[in-house]
Amino acid sequence: MNSITSDLLELSGRARIRAMFHPKQRVGLIAAGKVLGKSYPQLHRRIQQGKLSLRVQKDEFGQMFVAVDDLAAYLYPNEQSSQPSLPSSPPVSPKRPGRPRKEGGVR
């Protein structure tokens, strides 16, 4: 058995997720979907509908990604984090602002 595989079997919870993606700090939606047991279209649809409480961010090119620590916290919410939390940017809003409604009804 590979030493990396045997190390993963000894870990559990958030530590196991971090070890799976080490040294990466963030993963794309395809890799996150594999861990969550969802396909990319299923995951993307749930993000667009706002039905997923997983924190998804966009990079400077508009590509969506998930931080490894956020993915671990989503999968294992009751486990306490051993790493200090960093200040985070606001989550990506699935809704775009629309045109304001006119006051007073129909013209």
Jmol script that loads the backbone (N, CA, C; Angstrom):
load data "model"
ATOM      1  N   MET A   1       0.841  -1.172   0.000  1.00  0.00           N
ATOM      2  CA  MET A   1       0.000   0.000   0.000  1.00  0.00           C
ATOM      3  C   MET A   1       0.890   1.240   0.000  1.00  0.00           C
ATOM      4  N   ASN A   2       0.480   2.238  -0.702  1.00  0.00           N
ATOM      5  CA  ASN A   2       1.203   3.497  -0.784  1.00  0.00           C
ATOM      6  C   ASN A   2       1.218   4.174   0.574  1.00  0.00           C
ATOM      7  N   SER A   3       2.348   4.833   0.931  1.00  0.00           N
ATOM      8  CA  SER A   3       2.443   5.481   2.241  1.00  0.00           C
ATOM      9  C   SER A   3       1.458   6.644   2.363  1.00  0.00           C
ATOM     10  N   ILE A   4       1.168   7.336   1.242  1.00  0.00           N
ATOM     11  CA  ILE A   4       0.203   8.437   1.283  1.00  0.00           C
ATOM     12  C   ILE A   4      -1.184   7.896   1.575  1.00  0.00           C
ATOM     13  N   THR A   5      -1.548   6.784   0.962  1.00  0.00           N
ATOM     14  CA  THR A   5      -2.851   6.177   1.193  1.00  0.00           C
ATOM     15  C   THR A   5      -2.982   5.699   2.626  1.00  0.00           C
ATOM     16  N   SER A   6      -1.929   5.087   3.167  1.00  0.00           N
ATOM     17  CA  SER A   6      -2.000   4.614   4.548  1.00  0.00           C
ATOM     18  C   SER A   6      -2.068   5.777   5.531  1.00  0.00           C
ATOM     19  N   ASP A   7      -1.422   6.910   5.222  1.00  0.00           N
ATOM     20  CA  ASP A   7      -1.521   8.095   6.072  1.00  0.00           C
ATOM     21  C   ASP A   7      -2.939   8.642   6.072  1.00  0.00           C
ATOM     22  N   LEU A   8      -3.611   8.631   4.912  1.00  0.00           N
ATOM     23  CA  LEU A   8      -4.986   9.122   4.822  1.00  0.00           C
ATOM     24  C   LEU A   8      -5.938   8.242   5.621  1.00  0.00           C
ATOM     25  N   LEU A   9      -5.675   6.931   5.661  1.00  0.00           N
ATOM     26  CA  LEU A   9      -6.553   6.026   6.400  1.00  0.00           C
ATOM     27  C   LEU A   9      -6.463   6.260   7.897  1.00  0.00           C
ATOM     28  N   GLU A  10      -5.315   6.752   8.376  1.00  0.00           N
ATOM     29  CA  GLU A  10      -5.144   7.010   9.796  1.00  0.00           C
ATOM     30  C   GLU A  10      -5.822   8.309  10.219  1.00  0.00           C
ATOM     31  N   LEU A  11      -6.029   9.232   9.291  1.00  0.00           N
ATOM     32  CA  LEU A  11      -6.631  10.519   9.613  1.00  0.00           C
ATOM     33  C   LEU A  11      -8.144  10.441   9.504  1.00  0.00           C
ATOM     34  N   SER A  12      -8.794  11.366  10.179  1.00  0.00           N
ATOM     35  CA  SER A  12     -10.244  11.448  10.066  1.00  0.00           C
ATOM     36  C   SER A  12     -10.678  12.902  10.123  1.00  0.00           C
ATOM     37  N   GLY A  13     -11.891  13.153   9.668  1.00  0.00           N
ATOM     38  CA  GLY A  13     -12.462  14.488   9.758  1.00  0.00           C
ATOM     39  C   GLY A  13     -11.761  15.505   8.892  1.00  0.00           C
ATOM     40  N   ARG A  14     -11.622  16.697   9.439  1.00  0.00           N
ATOM     41  CA  ARG A  14     -11.035  17.808   8.693  1.00  0.00           C
ATOM     42  C   ARG A  14      -9.585  17.546   8.312  1.00  0.00           C
ATOM     43  N   ALA A  15      -8.846  16.852   9.160  1.00  0.00           N
ATOM     44  CA  ALA A  15      -7.442  16.568   8.865  1.00  0.00           C
ATOM     45  C   ALA A  15      -7.315  15.699   7.616  1.00  0.00           C
ATOM     46  N   ARG A  16      -8.256  14.793   7.436  1.00  0.00           N
ATOM     47  CA  ARG A  16      -8.215  13.928   6.258  1.00  0.00           C
ATOM     48  C   ARG A  16      -8.457  14.725   4.975  1.00  0.00           C
ATOM     49  N   ILE A  17      -9.411  15.663   5.005  1.00  0.00           N
ATOM     50  CA  ILE A  17      -9.684  16.494   3.833  1.00  0.00           C
ATOM     51  C   ILE A  17      -8.471  17.350   3.502  1.00  0.00           C
ATOM     52  N   ARG A  18      -7.865  17.959   4.526  1.00  0.00           N
ATOM     53  CA  ARG A  18      -6.661  18.777   4.288  1.00  0.00           C
ATOM     54  C   ARG A  18      -5.531  17.937   3.703  1.00  0.00           C
ATOM     55  N   ALA A  19      -5.372  16.712   4.192  1.00  0.00           N
ATOM     56  CA  ALA A  19      -4.298  15.843   3.693  1.00  0.00           C
ATOM     57  C   ALA A  19      -4.564  15.408   2.251  1.00  0.00           C
ATOM     58  N   MET A  20      -5.834  15.245   1.887  1.00  0.00           N
ATOM     59  CA  MET A  20      -6.164  14.834   0.519  1.00  0.00           C
ATOM     60  C   MET A  20      -5.701  15.871  -0.499  1.00  0.00           C
ATOM     61  N   PHE A  21      -5.808  17.148  -0.149  1.00  0.00           N
ATOM     62  CA  PHE A  21      -5.506  18.214  -1.102  1.00  0.00           C
ATOM     63  C   PHE A  21      -4.183  18.921  -0.811  1.00  0.00           C
ATOM     64  N   HIS A  22      -3.425  18.457   0.176  1.00  0.00           N
ATOM     65  CA  HIS A  22      -2.158  19.105   0.509  1.00  0.00           C
ATOM     66  C   HIS A  22      -1.228  19.088  -0.693  1.00  0.00           C
ATOM     67  N   PRO A  23      -0.560  20.133  -1.064  1.00  0.00           N
ATOM     68  CA  PRO A  23      -0.364  21.439  -0.431  1.00  0.00           C
ATOM     69  C   PRO A  23      -1.334  22.509  -0.920  1.00  0.00           C
ATOM     70  N   LYS A  24      -2.364  22.128  -1.658  1.00  0.00           N
ATOM     71  CA  LYS A  24      -3.309  23.120  -2.187  1.00  0.00           C
ATOM     72  C   LYS A  24      -4.095  23.771  -1.057  1.00  0.00           C
ATOM     73  N   GLN A  25      -4.399  25.048  -1.231  1.00  0.00           N
ATOM     74  CA  GLN A  25      -5.229  25.771  -0.273  1.00  0.00           C
ATOM     75  C   GLN A  25      -6.657  25.928  -0.778  1.00  0.00           C
ATOM     76  N   ARG A  26      -6.836  25.733  -2.093  1.00  0.00           N
ATOM     77  CA  ARG A  26      -8.167  25.840  -2.674  1.00  0.00           C
ATOM     78  C   ARG A  26      -8.302  24.820  -3.792  1.00  0.00           C
ATOM     79  N   VAL A  27      -9.563  24.422  -4.041  1.00  0.00           N
ATOM     80  CA  VAL A  27      -9.829  23.422  -5.074  1.00  0.00           C
ATOM     81  C   VAL A  27     -10.975  23.910  -5.944  1.00  0.00           C
ATOM     82  N   GLY A  28     -11.020  23.442  -7.173  1.00  0.00           N
ATOM     83  CA  GLY A  28     -12.089  23.788  -8.097  1.00  0.00           C
ATOM     84  C   GLY A  28     -13.363  23.045  -7.759  1.00  0.00           C
ATOM     85  N   LEU A  29     -14.421  23.406  -8.447  1.00  0.00           N
ATOM     86  CA  LEU A  29     -15.723  22.799  -8.169  1.00  0.00           C
ATOM     87  C   LEU A  29     -15.775  21.323  -8.567  1.00  0.00           C
ATOM     88  N   ILE A  30     -15.001  20.932  -9.560  1.00  0.00           N
ATOM     89  CA  ILE A  30     -14.998  19.523  -9.976  1.00  0.00           C
ATOM     90  C   ILE A  30     -14.425  18.651  -8.863  1.00  0.00           C
ATOM     91  N   ALA A  31     -13.277  19.064  -8.293  1.00  0.00           N
ATOM     92  CA  ALA A  31     -12.654  18.303  -7.202  1.00  0.00           C
ATOM     93  C   ALA A  31     -13.522  18.343  -5.949  1.00  0.00           C
ATOM     94  N   ALA A  32     -14.116  19.486  -5.657  1.00  0.00           N
ATOM     95  CA  ALA A  32     -14.995  19.598  -4.490  1.00  0.00           C
ATOM     96  C   ALA A  32     -16.223  18.708  -4.666  1.00  0.00           C
ATOM     97  N   GLY A  33     -16.747  18.665  -5.883  1.00  0.00           N
ATOM     98  CA  GLY A  33     -17.903  17.826  -6.160  1.00  0.00           C
ATOM     99  C   GLY A  33     -17.609  16.352  -5.970  1.00  0.00           C
ATOM    100  N   LYS A  34     -16.407  15.916  -6.337  1.00  0.00           N
ATOM    101  CA  LYS A  34     -16.034  14.512  -6.145  1.00  0.00           C
ATOM    102  C   LYS A  34     -16.029  14.142  -4.668  1.00  0.00           C
ATOM    103  N   VAL A  35     -15.536  15.049  -3.827  1.00  0.00           N
ATOM    104  CA  VAL A  35     -15.504  14.792  -2.390  1.00  0.00           C
ATOM    105  C   VAL A  35     -16.923  14.791  -1.819  1.00  0.00           C
ATOM    106  N   LEU A  36     -17.775  15.669  -2.337  1.00  0.00           N
ATOM    107  CA  LEU A  36     -19.148  15.779  -1.849  1.00  0.00           C
ATOM    108  C   LEU A  36     -20.087  14.725  -2.439  1.00  0.00           C
ATOM    109  N   GLY A  37     -19.613  14.012  -3.464  1.00  0.00           N
ATOM    110  CA  GLY A  37     -20.458  13.004  -4.105  1.00  0.00           C
ATOM    111  C   GLY A  37     -21.445  13.603  -5.085  1.00  0.00           C
ATOM    112  N   LYS A  38     -21.130  14.774  -5.631  1.00  0.00           N
ATOM    113  CA  LYS A  38     -21.990  15.458  -6.599  1.00  0.00           C
ATOM    114  C   LYS A  38     -21.193  15.693  -7.883  1.00  0.00           C
ATOM    115  N   SER A  39     -21.897  15.738  -8.991  1.00  0.00           N
ATOM    116  CA  SER A  39     -21.231  16.074 -10.244  1.00  0.00           C
ATOM    117  C   SER A  39     -21.101  17.589 -10.331  1.00  0.00           C
ATOM    118  N   TYR A  40     -20.288  18.056 -11.260  1.00  0.00           N
ATOM    119  CA  TYR A  40     -20.111  19.497 -11.430  1.00  0.00           C
ATOM    120  C   TYR A  40     -21.432  20.202 -11.747  1.00  0.00           C
ATOM    121  N   PRO A  41     -22.247  19.693 -12.686  1.00  0.00           N
ATOM    122  CA  PRO A  41     -23.517  20.386 -12.952  1.00  0.00           C
ATOM    123  C   PRO A  41     -24.453  20.438 -11.738  1.00  0.00           C
ATOM    124  N   GLN A  42     -24.500  19.361 -10.959  1.00  0.00           N
ATOM    125  CA  GLN A  42     -25.336  19.361  -9.763  1.00  0.00           C
ATOM    126  C   GLN A  42     -24.849  20.403  -8.760  1.00  0.00           C
ATOM    127  N   LEU A  43     -23.556  20.445  -8.555  1.00  0.00           N
ATOM    128  CA  LEU A  43     -22.969  21.396  -7.605  1.00  0.00           C
ATOM    129  C   LEU A  43     -23.168  22.829  -8.078  1.00  0.00           C
ATOM    130  N   HIS A  44     -22.922  23.079  -9.346  1.00  0.00           N
ATOM    131  CA  HIS A  44     -23.065  24.431  -9.900  1.00  0.00           C
ATOM    132  C   HIS A  44     -24.518  24.892  -9.812  1.00  0.00           C
ATOM    133  N   ARG A  45     -25.460  24.009 -10.106  1.00  0.00           N
ATOM    134  CA  ARG A  45     -26.882  24.361 -10.035  1.00  0.00           C
ATOM    135  C   ARG A  45     -27.290  24.723  -8.608  1.00  0.00           C
ATOM    136  N   ARG A  46     -26.814  23.960  -7.630  1.00  0.00           N
ATOM    137  CA  ARG A  46     -27.155  24.255  -6.231  1.00  0.00           C
ATOM    138  C   ARG A  46     -26.549  25.572  -5.776  1.00  0.00           C
ATOM    139  N   ILE A  47     -25.369  25.909  -6.289  1.00  0.00           N
ATOM    140  CA  ILE A  47     -24.746  27.194  -5.950  1.00  0.00           C
ATOM    141  C   ILE A  47     -25.571  28.327  -6.547  1.00  0.00           C
ATOM    142  N   GLN A  48     -25.966  28.190  -7.813  1.00  0.00           N
ATOM    143  CA  GLN A  48     -26.740  29.227  -8.477  1.00  0.00           C
ATOM    144  C   GLN A  48     -28.100  29.437  -7.814  1.00  0.00           C
ATOM    145  N   GLN A  49     -28.698  28.372  -7.311  1.00  0.00           N
ATOM    146  CA  GLN A  49     -29.999  28.461  -6.656  1.00  0.00           C
ATOM    147  C   GLN A  49     -29.891  28.927  -5.207  1.00  0.00           C
ATOM    148  N   GLY A  50     -28.684  28.986  -4.681  1.00  0.00           N
ATOM    149  CA  GLY A  50     -28.487  29.398  -3.294  1.00  0.00           C
ATOM    150  C   GLY A  50     -28.855  28.319  -2.292  1.00  0.00           C
ATOM    151  N   LYS A  51     -28.851  27.067  -2.706  1.00  0.00           N
ATOM    152  CA  LYS A  51     -29.239  25.953  -1.836  1.00  0.00           C
ATOM    153  C   LYS A  51     -28.043  25.264  -1.194  1.00  0.00           C
ATOM    154  N   LEU A  52     -26.854  25.796  -1.364  1.00  0.00           N
ATOM    155  CA  LEU A  52     -25.658  25.173  -0.826  1.00  0.00           C
ATOM    156  C   LEU A  52     -25.024  26.129   0.168  1.00  0.00           C
ATOM    157  N   SER A  53     -24.819  25.685   1.400  1.00  0.00           N
ATOM    158  CA  SER A  53     -24.243  26.568   2.412  1.00  0.00           C
ATOM    159  C   SER A  53     -22.714  26.572   2.375  1.00  0.00           C
ATOM    160  N   LEU A  54     -22.131  25.851   1.448  1.00  0.00           N
ATOM    161  CA  LEU A  54     -20.675  25.844   1.275  1.00  0.00           C
ATOM    162  C   LEU A  54     -20.230  27.182   0.698  1.00  0.00           C
ATOM    163  N   ARG A  55     -19.198  27.763   1.270  1.00  0.00           N
ATOM    164  CA  ARG A  55     -18.707  29.065   0.835  1.00  0.00           C
ATOM    165  C   ARG A  55     -17.893  28.904  -0.458  1.00  0.00           C
ATOM    166  N   VAL A  56     -18.377  29.497  -1.537  1.00  0.00           N
ATOM    167  CA  VAL A  56     -17.735  29.429  -2.844  1.00  0.00           C
ATOM    168  C   VAL A  56     -17.242  30.826  -3.198  1.00  0.00           C
ATOM    169  N   GLN A  57     -16.012  30.910  -3.708  1.00  0.00           N
ATOM    170  CA  GLN A  57     -15.414  32.198  -4.047  1.00  0.00           C
ATOM    171  C   GLN A  57     -15.059  32.214  -5.530  1.00  0.00           C
ATOM    172  N   LYS A  58     -14.789  33.386  -6.047  1.00  0.00           N
ATOM    173  CA  LYS A  58     -14.333  33.532  -7.431  1.00  0.00           C
ATOM    174  C   LYS A  58     -12.957  34.168  -7.418  1.00  0.00           C
ATOM    175  N   ASP A  59     -12.095  33.698  -8.336  1.00  0.00           N
ATOM    176  CA  ASP A  59     -10.781  34.315  -8.464  1.00  0.00           C
ATOM    177  C   ASP A  59     -10.852  35.498  -9.420  1.00  0.00           C
ATOM    178  N   GLU A  60      -9.715  36.079  -9.727  1.00  0.00           N
ATOM    179  CA  GLU A  60      -9.680  37.279 -10.571  1.00  0.00           C
ATOM    180  C   GLU A  60     -10.131  37.018 -12.005  1.00  0.00           C
ATOM    181  N   PHE A  61     -10.207  35.753 -12.403  1.00  0.00           N
ATOM    182  CA  PHE A  61     -10.643  35.403 -13.755  1.00  0.00           C
ATOM    183  C   PHE A  61     -12.095  34.934 -13.788  1.00  0.00           C
ATOM    184  N   GLY A  62     -12.763  34.965 -12.641  1.00  0.00           N
ATOM    185  CA  GLY A  62     -14.163  34.560 -12.569  1.00  0.00           C
ATOM    186  C   GLY A  62     -14.370  33.069 -12.353  1.00  0.00           C
ATOM    187  N   GLN A  63     -13.289  32.311 -12.150  1.00  0.00           N
ATOM    188  CA  GLN A  63     -13.401  30.880 -11.902  1.00  0.00           C
ATOM    189  C   GLN A  63     -13.794  30.638 -10.448  1.00  0.00           C
ATOM    190  N   MET A  64     -14.787  29.788 -10.220  1.00  0.00           N
ATOM    191  CA  MET A  64     -15.228  29.504  -8.865  1.00  0.00           C
ATOM    192  C   MET A  64     -14.340  28.437  -8.238  1.00  0.00           C
ATOM    193  N   PHE A  65     -14.091  28.605  -6.937  1.00  0.00           N
ATOM    194  CA  PHE A  65     -13.296  27.655  -6.188  1.00  0.00           C
ATOM    195  C   PHE A  65     -13.780  27.607  -4.748  1.00  0.00           C
ATOM    196  N   VAL A  66     -13.320  26.589  -4.033  1.00  0.00           N
ATOM    197  CA  VAL A  66     -13.657  26.398  -2.635  1.00  0.00           C
ATOM    198  C   VAL A  66     -12.345  26.270  -1.868  1.00  0.00           C
ATOM    199  N   ALA A  67     -12.219  26.973  -0.763  1.00  0.00           N
ATOM    200  CA  ALA A  67     -11.046  26.823   0.095  1.00  0.00           C
ATOM    201  C   ALA A  67     -11.115  25.445   0.751  1.00  0.00           C
ATOM    202  N   VAL A  68      -9.973  24.798   0.893  1.00  0.00           N
ATOM    203  CA  VAL A  68      -9.921  23.454   1.467  1.00  0.00           C
ATOM    204  C   VAL A  68     -10.467  23.471   2.894  1.00  0.00           C
ATOM    205  N   ASP A  69     -10.135  24.497   3.671  1.00  0.00           N
ATOM    206  CA  ASP A  69     -10.640  24.579   5.044  1.00  0.00           C
ATOM    207  C   ASP A  69     -12.159  24.756   5.071  1.00  0.00           C
ATOM    208  N   ASP A  70     -12.716  25.505   4.118  1.00  0.00           N
ATOM    209  CA  ASP A  70     -14.170  25.674   4.049  1.00  0.00           C
ATOM    210  C   ASP A  70     -14.848  24.350   3.694  1.00  0.00           C
ATOM    211  N   LEU A  71     -14.237  23.591   2.794  1.00  0.00           N
ATOM    212  CA  LEU A  71     -14.772  22.287   2.409  1.00  0.00           C
ATOM    213  C   LEU A  71     -14.750  21.337   3.604  1.00  0.00           C
ATOM    214  N   ALA A  72     -13.654  21.345   4.351  1.00  0.00           N
ATOM    215  CA  ALA A  72     -13.537  20.488   5.540  1.00  0.00           C
ATOM    216  C   ALA A  72     -14.561  20.894   6.596  1.00  0.00           C
ATOM    217  N   ALA A  73     -14.752  22.202   6.788  1.00  0.00           N
ATOM    218  CA  ALA A  73     -15.731  22.678   7.774  1.00  0.00           C
ATOM    219  C   ALA A  73     -17.155  22.342   7.344  1.00  0.00           C
ATOM    220  N   TYR A  74     -17.424  22.348   6.047  1.00  0.00           N
ATOM    221  CA  TYR A  74     -18.750  21.988   5.528  1.00  0.00           C
ATOM    222  C   TYR A  74     -19.038  20.505   5.760  1.00  0.00           C
ATOM    223  N   LEU A  75     -18.047  19.655   5.524  1.00  0.00           N
ATOM    224  CA  LEU A  75     -18.235  18.217   5.684  1.00  0.00           C
ATOM    225  C   LEU A  75     -18.269  17.786   7.151  1.00  0.00           C
ATOM    226  N   TYR A  76     -17.499  18.462   7.997  1.00  0.00           N
ATOM    227  CA  TYR A  76     -17.397  18.116   9.412  1.00  0.00           C
ATOM    228  C   TYR A  76     -17.669  19.351  10.259  1.00  0.00           C
ATOM    229  N   PRO A  77     -18.936  19.779  10.373  1.00  0.00           N
ATOM    230  CA  PRO A  77     -19.250  21.042  11.054  1.00  0.00           C
ATOM    231  C   PRO A  77     -19.044  21.011  12.564  1.00  0.00           C
ATOM    232  N   ASN A  78     -19.128  19.862  13.208  1.00  0.00           N
ATOM    233  CA  ASN A  78     -19.028  19.798  14.662  1.00  0.00           C
ATOM    234  C   ASN A  78     -17.598  19.713  15.171  1.00  0.00           C
ATOM    235  N   GLU A  79     -16.674  19.432  14.296  1.00  0.00           N
ATOM    236  CA  GLU A  79     -15.284  19.271  14.697  1.00  0.00           C
ATOM    237  C   GLU A  79     -14.633  20.646  14.842  1.00  0.00           C
ATOM    238  N   GLN A  80     -13.887  20.848  15.916  1.00  0.00           N
ATOM    239  CA  GLN A  80     -13.220  22.124  16.142  1.00  0.00           C
ATOM    240  C   GLN A  80     -11.992  22.237  15.245  1.00  0.00           C
ATOM    241  N   SER A  81     -11.772  23.431  14.719  1.00  0.00           N
ATOM    242  CA  SER A  81     -10.635  23.668  13.829  1.00  0.00           C
ATOM    243  C   SER A  81      -9.374  23.870  14.646  1.00  0.00           C
ATOM    244  N   SER A  82      -8.277  23.259  14.215  1.00  0.00           N
ATOM    245  CA  SER A  82      -7.005  23.426  14.906  1.00  0.00           C
ATOM    246  C   SER A  82      -6.197  24.576  14.318  1.00  0.00           C
ATOM    247  N   GLN A  83      -6.617  25.086  13.167  1.00  0.00           N
ATOM    248  CA  GLN A  83      -5.910  26.185  12.540  1.00  0.00           C
ATOM    249  C   GLN A  83      -6.644  27.482  12.815  1.00  0.00           C
ATOM    250  N   PRO A  84      -5.893  28.599  12.979  1.00  0.00           N
ATOM    251  CA  PRO A  84      -6.561  29.880  13.225  1.00  0.00           C
ATOM    252  C   PRO A  84      -7.342  30.311  11.989  1.00  0.00           C
ATOM    253  N   SER A  85      -8.488  30.930  12.231  1.00  0.00           N
ATOM    254  CA  SER A  85      -9.300  31.377  11.097  1.00  0.00           C
ATOM    255  C   SER A  85      -8.792  32.718  10.591  1.00  0.00           C
ATOM    256  N   LEU A  86      -8.811  32.878   9.290  1.00  0.00           N
ATOM    257  CA  LEU A  86      -8.371  34.101   8.648  1.00  0.00           C
ATOM    258  C   LEU A  86      -9.577  34.950   8.306  1.00  0.00           C
ATOM    259  N   PRO A  87      -9.403  36.272   8.235  1.00  0.00           N
ATOM    260  CA  PRO A  87     -10.540  37.088   7.808  1.00  0.00           C
ATOM    261  C   PRO A  87     -10.949  36.692   6.392  1.00  0.00           C
ATOM    262  N   SER A  88     -12.242  36.604   6.182  1.00  0.00           N
ATOM    263  CA  SER A  88     -12.713  36.101   4.900  1.00  0.00           C
ATOM    264  C   SER A  88     -13.455  37.183   4.135  1.00  0.00           C
ATOM    265  N   SER A  89     -13.480  37.005   2.826  1.00  0.00           N
ATOM    266  CA  SER A  89     -14.228  37.915   1.977  1.00  0.00           C
ATOM    267  C   SER A  89     -15.679  37.452   1.946  1.00  0.00           C
ATOM    268  N   PRO A  90     -16.617  38.325   1.614  1.00  0.00           N
ATOM    269  CA  PRO A  90     -18.021  37.927   1.600  1.00  0.00           C
ATOM    270  C   PRO A  90     -18.269  36.856   0.540  1.00  0.00           C
ATOM    271  N   PRO A  91     -19.250  35.960   0.776  1.00  0.00           N
ATOM    272  CA  PRO A  91     -19.525  34.904  -0.198  1.00  0.00           C
ATOM    273  C   PRO A  91     -20.115  35.479  -1.486  1.00  0.00           C
ATOM    274  N   VAL A  92     -19.978  34.705  -2.542  1.00  0.00           N
ATOM    275  CA  VAL A  92     -20.489  35.112  -3.845  1.00  0.00           C
ATOM    276  C   VAL A  92     -22.010  35.026  -3.818  1.00  0.00           C
ATOM    277  N   SER A  93     -22.681  36.090  -4.211  1.00  0.00           N
ATOM    278  CA  SER A  93     -24.135  36.116  -4.217  1.00  0.00           C
ATOM    279  C   SER A  93     -24.644  35.477  -5.510  1.00  0.00           C
ATOM    280  N   PRO A  94     -25.588  34.532  -5.414  1.00  0.00           N
ATOM    281  CA  PRO A  94     -26.083  33.888  -6.630  1.00  0.00           C
ATOM    282  C   PRO A  94     -27.034  34.780  -7.427  1.00  0.00           C
ATOM    283  N   LYS A  95     -27.607  35.799  -6.790  1.00  0.00           N
ATOM    284  CA  LYS A  95     -28.554  36.663  -7.490  1.00  0.00           C
ATOM    285  C   LYS A  95     -27.872  37.929  -7.971  1.00  0.00           C
ATOM    286  N   ARG A  96     -28.250  38.376  -9.137  1.00  0.00           N
ATOM    287  CA  ARG A  96     -27.758  39.651  -9.653  1.00  0.00           C
ATOM    288  C   ARG A  96     -28.791  40.721  -9.351  1.00  0.00           C
ATOM    289  N   PRO A  97     -28.325  41.935  -9.049  1.00  0.00           N
ATOM    290  CA  PRO A  97     -29.310  42.987  -8.775  1.00  0.00           C
ATOM    291  C   PRO A  97     -30.097  43.320 -10.033  1.00  0.00           C
ATOM    292  N   GLY A  98     -31.368  43.541  -9.864  1.00  0.00           N
ATOM    293  CA  GLY A  98     -32.234  43.848 -11.002  1.00  0.00           C
ATOM    294  C   GLY A  98     -32.553  45.331 -11.067  1.00  0.00           C
ATOM    295  N   ARG A  99     -33.390  45.657 -11.985  1.00  0.00           N
ATOM    296  CA  ARG A  99     -33.829  47.027 -12.163  1.00  0.00           C
ATOM    297  C   ARG A  99     -34.846  47.376 -11.071  1.00  0.00           C
ATOM    298  N   PRO A 100     -34.733  48.538 -10.449  1.00  0.00           N
ATOM    299  CA  PRO A 100     -35.667  48.872  -9.380  1.00  0.00           C
ATOM    300  C   PRO A 100     -37.078  49.063  -9.912  1.00  0.00           C
ATOM    301  N   ARG A 101     -38.051  48.738  -9.102  1.00  0.00           N
ATOM    302  CA  ARG A 101     -39.449  48.903  -9.498  1.00  0.00           C
ATOM    303  C   ARG A 101     -39.833  50.370  -9.407  1.00  0.00           C
ATOM    304  N   LYS A 102     -40.756  50.745 -10.261  1.00  0.00           N
ATOM    305  CA  LYS A 102     -41.250  52.118 -10.255  1.00  0.00           C
ATOM    306  C   LYS A 102     -42.259  52.284  -9.125  1.00  0.00           C
ATOM    307  N   GLU A 103     -42.185  53.401  -8.471  1.00  0.00           N
ATOM    308  CA  GLU A 103     -43.133  53.727  -7.404  1.00  0.00           C
ATOM    309  C   GLU A 103     -44.445  54.228  -8.011  1.00  0.00           C
ATOM    310  N   GLY A 104     -45.546  53.907  -7.382  1.00  0.00           N
ATOM    311  CA  GLY A 104     -46.833  54.442  -7.833  1.00  0.00           C
ATOM    312  C   GLY A 104     -47.556  53.572  -8.842  1.00  0.00           C
ATOM    313  N   GLY A 105     -47.098  52.392  -9.117  1.00  0.00           N
ATOM    314  CA  GLY A 105     -47.816  51.498 -10.018  1.00  0.00           C
ATOM    315  C   GLY A 105     -47.511  51.733 -11.483  1.00  0.00           C
ATOM    316  N   VAL A 106     -48.490  51.444 -12.323  1.00  0.00           N
ATOM    317  CA  VAL A 106     -48.354  51.499 -13.774  1.00  0.00           C
ATOM    318  C   VAL A 106     -48.525  52.948 -14.255  1.00  0.00           C
ATOM    319  N   ARG A 107     -47.802  53.287 -15.299  1.00  0.00           N
ATOM    320  CA  ARG A 107     -47.916  54.650 -15.861  1.00  0.00           C
ATOM    321  C   ARG A 107     -49.147  54.815 -16.659  1.00  0.00           C
TER     322      ARG A 107
END
end "model"
wireframe off; spacefill off
backbone 0.3
color backbone group
